[in-house]
């Protein structure tokens, strides 16, 4: 792992750049008394959707505004802010894939989603509203997604639900149709590169590489920096450059890093970087009129895209999955 800290959890983030329009729309609805009971926050991962949700939650729960931190800024020393930071506010419910000890789950289970109706059935304890945040709604399993429909179909008085979604098209149409949507976009590679450079001290070239990997999303770029994505990108380049042959000893050492608590993250990151470089290569060949073995490279890319989820879902050994991926890549290289 790199020597950069992970970006703060959205509940601990007080600044949000580039979301003035979204915050203005929310405040306009609040001040006009037309606050929708459910807000679907859409856009790429890492552009501040969950940060917005917590900023809006602070305002609804009565935190003292602080314009120095933007339209929805809140005073950092406010008791409401402190309660949210330590997860003790009685009028805020957060559903997320990570448990309180930071361990990730595969999905947000239905038992978590069933807390919503009971939560919203109660009147606010200390605040003007009761607020729930689902980060991300994409992580709800099928039963959990159906469970939250009850809350959406029967809007609670003085209750507001924020659903964060990186892929809204995957959500049930009945969920999307009952929410007001706020769309968030990435500020772009140049802006994000400057943001990364200022937060990490990396060179402009390294920061731009991370910005491109993240599709211009600042939060995702910082997470990639902390995960040492630059090194993984270099390893992916070396693997593809040396195909169809490669130093098996070096690959064995690389595969050994996929074991242990952080093995899955390292595996997923390397597969992502290999997939991204193959995609760029295939797009370049297609633009230039194709090339030998292009279909085989596209096939390899499709299989790599699915591999992390398959490995996690079937509890497969990451090292074995890595060797399977290499066989696919070698076959594609020989066909080129």
Buried (B, 14 or more C-beta within 10 A) or exposed (E): EBEBEEBEBBBEBBEBEBBEEBBEEBBEBBEEEEBBBBBBBBBBBBBBBBBBBBBBBBBBBBBBBBEEBBBBBBBBEBEBBEBBBEEEBBBBBBBBBBEEEEEEEEBBBBEBBBEBBEBBEEEBEEBEBBBBBBBBBBBBBEEBBBBBBEBBEEBBEBBBBBBBBBEBEEBBEEBBEBBBBBEBBBBEBEBBBBBBBEBBEBEEEBBBBBBBBBBBBBBBBBBBBBBBBBBBBEBBEBBBEEBEEBEEEEBEEBBEBBBEEEBBBBBBBBBBBBBBBBBEBBEEBEEEEEBEBBEBBBBBBEBBBEBBEEBBEEEEBBBEBBBBBBEBBBBBBEBB
